Structures are given as structure tokens and as C-alpha cells.
Amino acid sequence: QVRLVESGGGSVQAGGSLRLSCAASAYTYSDYCMGWFRQIPGKERDVVAIITGGSSTGYSDSVKGRFTIYRDNAKNTLYLQMNSLKPEKTAMYYCAADHSRRYSCRDKVSSYSYWGQGTQVTVSS
């Protein structure tokens, strides 16, 4: 059973940084597409960043240049380094895995079959 567990969320002031972690178990996670998604209450879940099996990355326009997605294969952990955070409503950040693709990763929620429970991030002004 694939299990993804996020951590690292919290409250931070605008301009600050947070690093989210996603620990994967029972899964050769390094081979497959993974992503970080964000959801604000009442809104749809949207992609933040994705990473391929070859560690190529992609970002939403809203976070490009400020966020970095990367993986530590030795630790089976996916990260999202978030810098220069902007004020926003409290959001849940989820990591996800697409067990069907190693490359050409999709940015759609429906493409990802495994999800963590989420970690909450609040950025105050």
C-alpha cells in the first residue's frame, strides 16, 4: 500500500519561507511522477509543482521562481521549498504520486492516484 505523509506546514509571515516534506513508503517513488497541489477552502485543488522520474520539474506561473520541488531518493522524500511567500488564505498542500507515468507528468488532479493527508499553510501579511 502506497502511503504519502506530508509535514512542514505552519504559519509564516509574508516574505518568509517554509519547506514541506512528503515521505513515501512502500513505493519506488523515485521512478514516477509526483507533485504538490494546493487547495483553499471552497476552491478547486490546483497544481503547484510537478517532478518527473528524471527529476525534471514544472511549476505553476504563480510560484515560478519562488518555489522549488525536489526529491531525496535516499530518503524516499519529496520536498517543496517555498520562498518569498505571499499573503494568502489558509491552504492545504498535498503531495501526490502518479504511479502510471515516469515522464510527461500531468498537472491534473485526476492523473494522480495516491495522495497524502495534506499539511496546512497560512501566510499572513
MDTraj code that builds the backbone (N, CA, C; nanometers):
import mdtraj as md
import numpy as np

residues = "GLN VAL ARG LEU VAL GLU SER GLY GLY GLY SER VAL GLN ALA GLY GLY SER LEU ARG LEU SER CYS ALA ALA SER ALA TYR THR TYR SER ASP TYR CYS MET GLY TRP PHE ARG GLN ILE PRO GLY LYS GLU ARG ASP VAL VAL ALA ILE ILE THR GLY GLY SER SER THR GLY TYR SER ASP SER VAL LYS GLY ARG PHE THR ILE TYR ARG ASP ASN ALA LYS ASN THR LEU TYR LEU GLN MET ASN SER LEU LYS PRO GLU LYS THR ALA MET TYR TYR CYS ALA ALA ASP HIS SER ARG ARG TYR SER CYS ARG ASP LYS VAL SER SER TYR SER TYR TRP GLY GLN GLY THR GLN VAL THR VAL SER SER".split()
xyz = np.array([
    [0.0842, -0.1176, 0.0000],
    [0.0000, 0.0000, 0.0000],
    [0.0888, 0.1241, 0.0000],
    [0.0686, 0.2109, -0.0966],
    [0.1438, 0.3355, -0.1030],
    [0.0919, 0.4306, 0.0038],
    [0.1846, 0.4918, 0.0730],
    [0.1445, 0.5881, 0.1751],
    [0.2312, 0.7125, 0.1610],
    [0.1669, 0.8274, 0.1578],
    [0.2358, 0.9552, 0.1487],
    [0.1997, 1.0382, 0.2709],
    [0.3001, 1.0907, 0.3386],
    [0.2768, 1.1669, 0.4606],
    [0.3481, 1.3010, 0.4499],
    [0.2693, 1.4086, 0.4480],
    [0.3252, 1.5426, 0.4399],
    [0.3535, 1.5990, 0.5794],
    [0.4482, 1.6902, 0.5831],
    [0.4775, 1.7637, 0.7053],
    [0.5440, 1.8950, 0.6666],
    [0.5585, 1.9819, 0.7648],
    [0.6309, 2.1056, 0.7419],
    [0.5457, 2.2292, 0.7270],
    [0.4139, 2.2120, 0.7257],
    [0.3275, 2.3290, 0.7156],
    [0.3304, 2.4115, 0.8428],
    [0.2672, 2.5264, 0.8368],
    [0.2616, 2.6134, 0.9537],
    [0.2196, 2.7520, 0.9136],
    [0.2386, 2.8449, 1.0055],
    [0.2051, 2.9848, 0.9815],
    [0.3329, 3.0648, 0.9656],
    [0.3334, 3.1519, 0.8697],
    [0.4515, 3.2322, 0.8414],
    [0.4065, 3.3680, 0.7902],
    [0.4910, 3.4657, 0.8094],
    [0.4592, 3.5977, 0.7565],
    [0.5000, 3.6077, 0.6103],
    [0.4345, 3.6974, 0.5416],
    [0.4673, 3.7204, 0.4012],
    [0.6158, 3.7519, 0.3868],
    [0.6752, 3.6934, 0.2831],
    [0.8183, 3.7091, 0.2613],
    [0.9011, 3.5983, 0.3212],
    [0.8403, 3.5201, 0.4080],
    [0.9101, 3.4120, 0.4738],
    [0.9176, 3.2866, 0.3892],
    [0.9704, 3.1816, 0.4504],
    [0.9906, 3.0553, 0.3803],
    [0.9397, 2.9374, 0.4632],
    [0.9032, 2.8344, 0.3940],
    [0.8696, 2.7063, 0.4555],
    [0.9197, 2.5962, 0.3637],
    [0.9511, 2.4828, 0.4231],
    [0.9830, 2.3663, 0.3427],
    [0.8885, 2.2532, 0.3802],
    [0.8142, 2.2086, 0.2815],
    [0.7233, 2.0963, 0.3011],
    [0.7942, 1.9669, 0.2642],
    [0.7607, 1.8613, 0.3362],
    [0.8171, 1.7298, 0.3090],
    [0.7057, 1.6300, 0.2851],
    [0.7356, 1.5302, 0.2045],
    [0.6386, 1.4239, 0.1777],
    [0.7157, 1.2924, 0.1792],
    [0.6927, 1.2161, 0.2836],
    [0.7603, 1.0877, 0.2967],
    [0.6766, 0.9795, 0.2305],
    [0.7408, 0.9006, 0.1455],
    [0.6706, 0.7950, 0.0728],
    [0.7153, 0.6589, 0.1250],
    [0.6225, 0.5698, 0.1361],
    [0.6545, 0.4353, 0.1834],
    [0.5982, 0.3314, 0.0873],
    [0.6571, 0.2128, 0.0900],
    [0.6092, 0.1002, 0.0102],
    [0.5950, 0.1372, -0.1365],
    [0.6925, 0.2099, -0.1847],
    [0.6750, 0.2640, -0.3189],
    [0.8098, 0.3066, -0.3741],
    [0.8426, 0.2641, -0.4942],
    [0.9657, 0.3102, -0.5576],
    [0.9372, 0.4482, -0.6147],
    [0.9216, 0.5417, -0.5246],
    [0.8666, 0.6710, -0.5633],
    [0.9569, 0.7453, -0.6594],
    [1.0857, 0.7171, -0.6527],
    [1.1796, 0.7941, -0.7330],
    [1.1610, 0.7718, -0.8820],
    [1.0887, 0.6665, -0.9200],
    [1.0735, 0.6371, -1.0616],
    [0.9579, 0.7116, -1.1271],
    [0.8699, 0.7670, -1.0496],
    [0.7427, 0.8132, -1.1036],
    [0.7186, 0.9628, -1.0845],
    [0.6191, 1.0093, -1.1578],
    [0.5766, 1.1487, -1.1444],
    [0.5212, 1.1727, -1.0057],
    [0.5581, 1.2856, -0.9505],
    [0.5000, 1.3291, -0.8243],
    [0.4727, 1.4785, -0.8324],
    [0.3853, 1.5234, -0.7445],
    [0.3515, 1.6643, -0.7496],
    [0.3064, 1.7185, -0.6164],
    [0.3062, 1.8490, -0.6065],
    [0.2464, 1.9220, -0.4949],
    [0.1266, 1.9984, -0.5480],
    [0.0183, 1.9913, -0.4727],
    [-0.1046, 2.0597, -0.5073],
    [-0.1502, 2.1433, -0.3884],
    [-0.2283, 2.2445, -0.4179],
    [-0.2751, 2.3367, -0.3143],
    [-0.4260, 2.3533, -0.3270],
    [-0.4906, 2.3588, -0.2113],
    [-0.6353, 2.3798, -0.2111],
    [-0.6744, 2.4771, -0.1013],
    [-0.7442, 2.5816, -0.1414],
    [-0.8020, 2.6787, -0.0486],
    [-0.9477, 2.6397, -0.0283],
    [-0.9997, 2.6507, 0.0933],
    [-1.1394, 2.6111, 0.1168],
    [-1.2352, 2.6761, 0.0176],
    [-1.3199, 2.5928, -0.0398],
    [-1.4169, 2.6428, -0.1363],
    [-1.3660, 2.6514, -0.2784],
    [-1.2378, 2.6209, -0.2965],
    [-1.1780, 2.6281, -0.4294],
    [-1.1339, 2.4892, -0.4749],
    [-1.1060, 2.4778, -0.6025],
    [-1.0562, 2.3509, -0.6542],
    [-0.9097, 2.3308, -0.6146],
    [-0.8693, 2.2066, -0.6121],
    [-0.7299, 2.1741, -0.5870],
    [-0.6499, 2.1981, -0.7159],
    [-0.5427, 2.2735, -0.7040],
    [-0.4633, 2.3105, -0.8212],
    [-0.3178, 2.2686, -0.8042],
    [-0.2544, 2.2456, -0.9172],
    [-0.1142, 2.2070, -0.9150],
    [-0.0266, 2.3242, -0.8732],
    [0.0766, 2.2930, -0.7986],
    [0.1786, 2.3912, -0.7619],
    [0.3078, 2.3591, -0.8359],
    [0.3491, 2.2314, -0.8283],
    [0.4741, 2.1897, -0.8906],
    [0.4700, 2.0401, -0.9152],
    [0.5404, 1.9976, -1.0197],
    [0.5498, 1.8549, -1.0502],
    [0.6958, 1.8198, -1.0775],
    [0.7263, 1.6906, -1.0622],
    [0.8619, 1.6435, -1.0864],
    [0.8540, 1.5065, -1.1510],
    [0.9369, 1.4852, -1.2535],
    [0.9347, 1.3593, -1.3258],
    [1.0255, 1.2559, -1.2594],
    [1.0214, 1.1348, -1.3133],
    [1.1120, 1.0312, -1.2670],
    [1.2577, 1.0683, -1.2891],
    [1.2823, 1.1555, -1.3850],
    [1.4176, 1.2023, -1.4110],
    [1.4503, 1.3330, -1.3415],
    [1.3586, 1.3754, -1.2529],
    [1.3743, 1.4975, -1.1730],
    [1.3668, 1.6260, -1.2532],
    [1.3073, 1.6216, -1.3721],
    [1.2706, 1.7464, -1.4387],
    [1.1503, 1.8042, -1.3661],
    [1.1402, 1.9359, -1.3659],
    [1.0370, 1.9994, -1.2849],
    [0.9510, 2.0944, -1.3664],
    [0.8327, 2.1216, -1.3121],
    [0.7431, 2.2197, -1.3722],
    [0.6683, 2.2899, -1.2613],
    [0.6321, 2.4155, -1.2850],
    [0.5682, 2.4967, -1.1819],
    [0.4506, 2.5741, -1.2376],
    [0.3569, 2.6022, -1.1491],
    [0.2512, 2.6932, -1.1893],
    [0.3110, 2.8332, -1.2004],
    [0.2504, 2.9167, -1.2815],
    [0.3029, 3.0515, -1.3022],
    [0.3081, 3.1304, -1.1721],
    [0.2155, 3.1025, -1.0823],
    [0.2060, 3.1814, -0.9602],
    [0.3218, 3.1568, -0.8638],
    [0.3925, 3.0459, -0.8794],
    [0.5006, 3.0156, -0.7858],
    [0.6372, 3.0075, -0.8528],
    [0.6397, 3.0187, -0.9831],
    [0.7652, 3.0055, -1.0574],
    [0.8664, 3.1087, -1.0071],
    [0.9867, 3.0610, -0.9810],
    [1.0917, 3.1491, -0.9312],
    [1.0957, 3.1612, -0.7798],
    [0.9916, 3.1139, -0.7135],
    [0.9868, 3.1245, -0.5664],
    [0.9868, 2.9873, -0.4990],
    [0.9274, 2.8889, -0.5648],
    [0.9169, 2.7538, -0.5077],
    [1.0094, 2.6595, -0.5833],
    [1.0583, 2.5588, -0.5126],
    [1.1415, 2.4560, -0.5737],
    [1.0954, 2.3182, -0.5262],
    [1.0664, 2.2324, -0.6215],
    [1.0317, 2.0942, -0.5899],
    [1.1554, 2.0079, -0.6156],
    [1.1822, 1.9175, -0.5217],
    [1.2965, 1.8279, -0.5418],
    [1.2742, 1.7037, -0.4581],
    [1.3532, 1.6022, -0.4879],
    [1.3355, 1.4762, -0.4179],
    [1.4703, 1.4267, -0.3668],
    [1.4683, 1.3589, -0.2538],
    [1.5851, 1.2930, -0.1989],
    [1.5561, 1.1438, -0.2075],
    [1.6113, 1.0792, -0.3083],
    [1.5789, 0.9396, -0.3314],
    [1.6259, 0.8505, -0.2167],
    [1.7364, 0.8840, -0.1549],
    [1.7877, 0.8027, -0.0448],
    [1.6918, 0.8016, 0.0733],
    [1.6166, 0.9096, 0.0873],
    [1.5220, 0.9202, 0.1994],
    [1.3788, 0.8944, 0.1565],
    [1.3577, 0.8653, 0.0282],
    [1.2208, 0.8451, -0.0219],
    [1.1309, 0.9632, 0.0130],
    [1.1845, 1.0815, -0.0004],
    [1.1116, 1.2012, 0.0413],
    [1.1100, 1.3048, -0.0697],
    [0.9933, 1.3641, -0.0872],
    [0.9716, 1.4732, -0.1808],
    [0.9631, 1.6017, -0.1004],
    [1.0176, 1.7101, -0.1547],
    [1.0169, 1.8376, -0.0840],
    [0.9573, 1.9480, -0.1710],
    [0.9103, 2.0502, -0.1036],
    [0.8714, 2.1736, -0.1706],
    [0.9274, 2.2887, -0.0872],
    [1.0295, 2.3522, -0.1394],
    [1.0859, 2.4691, -0.0746],
    [1.0104, 2.5913, -0.1224],
    [0.9507, 2.6624, -0.0290],
    [0.8680, 2.7778, -0.0634],
    [0.9332, 2.9026, -0.0061],
    [0.9763, 2.9910, -0.0924],
    [1.0391, 3.1169, -0.0530],
    [0.9542, 3.2356, -0.0973],
    [0.9811, 3.3482, -0.0368],
    [0.9096, 3.4714, -0.0718],
    [0.7593, 3.4483, -0.0741],
    [0.7106, 3.3895, 0.0320],
    [0.5691, 3.3559, 0.0382],
    [0.4834, 3.4812, 0.0385],
    [0.3733, 3.4728, -0.0313],
    [0.2816, 3.5860, -0.0433],
    [0.1613, 3.5632, 0.0477],
    [0.1003, 3.6712, 0.0963],
    [-0.0173, 3.6540, 0.1815],
    [-0.1261, 3.5784, 0.1075],
    [-0.1859, 3.4829, 0.1751],
    [-0.2948, 3.4083, 0.1142],
    [-0.3790, 3.3477, 0.2256],
    [-0.5000, 3.3101, 0.1867],
    [-0.5861, 3.2390, 0.2798],
    [-0.5221, 3.1048, 0.3138],
    [-0.5573, 3.0520, 0.4256],
    [-0.5055, 2.9225, 0.4666],
    [-0.5325, 2.8190, 0.3585],
    [-0.4284, 2.7478, 0.3222],
    [-0.4383, 2.6476, 0.2168],
    [-0.3838, 2.5150, 0.2665],
    [-0.4386, 2.4101, 0.2125],
    [-0.3835, 2.2769, 0.2360],
    [-0.2948, 2.2405, 0.1188],
    [-0.1769, 2.1925, 0.1498],
    [-0.0852, 2.1462, 0.0480],
    [-0.0802, 1.9937, 0.0536],
    [-0.0961, 1.9343, -0.0627],
    [-0.0981, 1.7888, -0.0740],
    [0.0134, 1.7420, -0.1671],
    [0.0784, 1.6340, -0.1315],
    [0.1658, 1.5702, -0.2292],
    [0.0903, 1.4532, -0.2900],
    [0.1280, 1.4197, -0.4103],
    [0.0576, 1.3166, -0.4839],
    [0.1548, 1.2416, -0.5735],
    [0.1190, 1.1180, -0.6050],
    [0.2015, 1.0342, -0.6914],
    [0.1172, 0.9767, -0.8039],
    [0.1755, 0.9797, -0.9221],
    [0.1133, 0.9184, -1.0395],
    [0.1910, 0.7922, -1.0708],
    [0.1308, 0.6799, -1.0366],
    [0.2003, 0.5523, -1.0492],
    [0.2032, 0.5013, -1.1926],
    [0.1453, 0.5784, -1.2857],
    [0.1374, 0.5305, -1.4233],
    [0.2382, 0.5981, -1.5162],
    [0.3061, 0.7007, -1.4662],
    [0.3969, 0.7763, -1.5526],
    [0.5296, 0.8032, -1.4838],
    [0.6346, 0.7945, -1.5611],
    [0.7654, 0.8394, -1.5146],
    [0.8014, 0.9757, -1.5750],
    [0.7487, 1.0001, -1.6934],
    [0.7784, 1.1250, -1.7633],
    [0.6472, 1.1799, -1.8177],
    [0.6558, 1.2959, -1.8816],
    [0.5357, 1.3634, -1.9329],
    [0.4310, 1.3725, -1.8234],
    [0.4743, 1.4201, -1.7078],
    [0.3852, 1.4274, -1.5924],
    [0.2728, 1.5269, -1.6203],
    [0.1564, 1.4938, -1.5735],
    [0.0401, 1.5792, -1.5935],
    [0.0244, 1.6767, -1.4764],
    [-0.0501, 1.7838, -1.5024],
    [-0.0760, 1.8801, -1.3960],
    [-0.2210, 1.8732, -1.3481],
    [-0.2882, 1.7610, -1.3805],
    [-0.4282, 1.7457, -1.3429],
    [-0.4417, 1.6590, -1.2193],
    [-0.5298, 1.6974, -1.1309],
    [-0.5562, 1.6208, -1.0097],
    [-0.5942, 1.4775, -1.0447],
    [-0.6707, 1.4610, -1.1491],
    [-0.7232, 1.3298, -1.1845],
    [-0.6155, 1.2324, -1.2294],
    [-0.4969, 1.2830, -1.2624],
    [-0.3888, 1.1958, -1.3070],
    [-0.3173, 1.1265, -1.1918],
    [-0.3383, 1.1745, -1.0718],
    [-0.2640, 1.1263, -0.9558],
    [-0.3526, 1.0361, -0.8709],
    [-0.3033, 0.9148, -0.8477],
    [-0.3845, 0.8151, -0.7797],
    [-0.3549, 0.8032, -0.6312],
    [-0.2419, 0.8560, -0.5871],
    [-0.2071, 0.8462, -0.4456],
    [-0.1881, 0.9861, -0.3889],
    [-0.2460, 1.0065, -0.2712],
    [-0.2449, 1.1384, -0.2080],
    [-0.2115, 1.1275, -0.0604],
    [-0.1429, 1.2295, -0.0117],
    [-0.1231, 1.2400, 0.1313],
    [-0.2429, 1.3068, 0.1958],
    [-0.2348, 1.3241, 0.3276],
    [-0.3467, 1.3823, 0.4021],
    [-0.3437, 1.5349, 0.4000],
    [-0.2335, 1.5912, 0.3567],
    [-0.2226, 1.7366, 0.3463],
    [-0.1554, 1.7995, 0.4666],
    [-0.0977, 1.9150, 0.4440],
    [-0.0388, 1.9944, 0.5512],
    [-0.0817, 2.1399, 0.5282],
    [-0.1180, 2.2073, 0.6368],
    [-0.1790, 2.3388, 0.6258],
    [-0.0737, 2.4491, 0.6273],
    [-0.0939, 2.5472, 0.5408],
    [-0.0027, 2.6619, 0.5321],
    [-0.0842, 2.7896, 0.5384],
    [-0.0441, 2.8785, 0.6267],
    [-0.1067, 3.0098, 0.6379],
    [0.0017, 3.1148, 0.6228],
    [-0.0202, 3.2106, 0.5347],
    [0.0753, 3.3194, 0.5142],
    [0.0032, 3.4497, 0.5464],
    [0.0500, 3.5163, 0.6477],
    [-0.0146, 3.6403, 0.6909],
    [0.0631, 3.7609, 0.6400],
    [-0.0083, 3.8685, 0.6255],
    [0.0546, 3.9922, 0.5745],
    [0.1152, 4.0739, 0.6862],
])
top = md.Topology()
chain = top.add_chain()
for i, resn in enumerate(residues, 1):
    res = top.add_residue(resn, chain, resSeq=i)
    for name in ("N", "CA", "C"):
        top.add_atom(name, md.element.get_by_symbol(name[0]), res)
traj = md.Trajectory(xyz[None], top)
